[in-house]
Amino acid sequence: MQTGDLKGKRVAALLSGGVDSSVAVATLVAAGVRPDLWYIQIGPDRDTTDFTCTIEEDLDMARAVAAKYGLHLQVIDLHKDYWEQVVDYTMERVRRGLTPNPDVMCNRLIKFGVFDQRVGHDYDVIATGHYATTETDEAGRTWLCTSPDPVKDQTDFLAQLMPWQLQKACFPIGHLPKAEVRAIAEREHLLAAHRKDSQGICFLGQIDYNEYIRKYLGEKPGQVIDQATGRVLGMHRGLWFHTIGQRKGLGFSGGPWYVVRKDMKRNILFVANGFDTIEQYSSDFRTADFHALTINPFTEEGHEYACTLKIRHTPLFTAATVTPLHDGSLSVHTAEPLQGVAPGQFAVFYDTAHHRCYGSSEIALAEK
């Protein structure tokens, strides 16, 4: 939904305290829209009341935006929902050796999910500071489309939205490059103008990811083996501390070493030595349970469909062909080998011009 289409609609704007959501609000106001502002409160521990991330600072920034434009700001506590729906999802998949993306599920389950169930259903539109755009085709269908800023484009984080959620979504800054967003923040004298972009998983704050996993999953030592020679290099502390394609944190001499496989049954971590070794790359993999944002473009079993895709947050799109299989999975072949194809990651599919996002599905199996 475009900003110009919002006149007369009830708009809820999700305000995090960062520069992007702050400028999204400024953009709405400039278009004559008076949104209600909402701050979603989550935290890094299931039962904590001591939020160690930057909640107070975030709220100060959000309150400043509300005061500047004379808008009403409310705080909604979705901490328990986040833990039950997103964190538990993340830990369950990490325990199984997969590489989940909790931020993808946070958008679907929390920002456009539980929030809508609690209060968002009273609004026609939910606006966020994501770098993405939408467009309506001749049949009246809403499509998620990429931002013109390829570095900041966040369609991959939105590719699990339900169709009704996408129809209700508005991304006021999605058509702007990051530099212009910063410039608007400067011009509007917003406190968040020079605030750094948030990094990492949203619920962790400043907490180290591995320490977090250790707290909830513990350790389960096992062998680390050189894939090429079968030589035992040492021990790992648990397969859930590692992901396919990982280089940092392995601690072995004679590197670089990369994680190339995890044997969950035998609790073995397989690694490969050297830069750009063939073991790090895959051109073929399967995905399960394709989730279509608008319509499913991959319908005919055995037919090859041309598209582009991402398997992680990156400005680069890779040309690929997708073949639907009889069991409902997709067989994917990429024009160029991809480094670090990991089960549990979301493969996000786009048209050949990487403009419209078709949807996403979990990588189930990588083939060498």
Secondary structure, 3 states (H helix, E strand, C coil): CCHHHCCCCCEEEECCCCHHHHHHHHHHHHCCCCCEEEEEECCCCCCCCCCCCCHHHHHHHHHHHHHHHCCCEEEEECHHHHHHHHHHHHHHHHHCCCCCCHHHHHHHHHHHHHHHHHCHHHCCEEECCCCCEEEECCCCCEEEECCCCCCCCCHHHHCCCCHHHHHHEECCCCCCCHHHHHHHHHHCCCHHHHCCCCCCCCCCCCCCHHHHHHHHHCCCCEEEEECCCCCEEEEECCHHHCCCCCCCCCCCCCCCEEEEEEECCCCEEEEEECCCCHHHEEEEEEEEEEEECCCCCCCCCCCCEEEEEECCCCCCCEEEEEEECCCCCEEEEEEEEEECCCCCCEEEEECCCCCEEEEEEEEEEEEC
